[in-house]
Amino acid sequence: MCLPLRVQFYFILLEVQKAFHGNQTNLSYRWQGCFTANFKYNEADKDLNMLLGLKNLLQQYVPITIFRLWRSRWYNAIRGNLTTFGKDG
């Protein structure tokens, strides 16, 4: 599931960028998420079950972020650990 407004708002927060070691080069443009022309993700796909896709990403050692309300879990496939960031809820 990809929620554009929540995700975009979340990743522009400085404390989130610091936690994810993001925007280290102080890019002049804003972070863009799933609904960009390059990603080919559309509104109709937002409710699809992503488990198979997530499994494939993890098998390729691609770090992923899983959002749940105001709490996120980031799985580092290389280290094999799960980190929680944000408010309990």
C-alpha positions, 0 to 999 in steps of 0.5 A: 500500500502506498499513501502519497500524502502521509509518506511525503509528509513523513519523509520531509520531517528533519528528524525522520531524514536524520533517522534514515540518514536521508538527504545527506547532500541537502538536495534542493528538491523535495522527496518524491514517493510512489506516485511519480512518473518514473515509479509507474505506481497508480492509485488503483494499486494502493490496496494490493497485498504487497507481501510477495513484492516485499519478500522479493525486495528483502531477498535482494537486500533492499531496505524497506520501510513499513508504515503504520499510523505514526509508527514506522518500522525499517527493516535493514536486510543487510543487518537483519534487524527491525528498527521502530521510529515514531510515536506508539499508536 
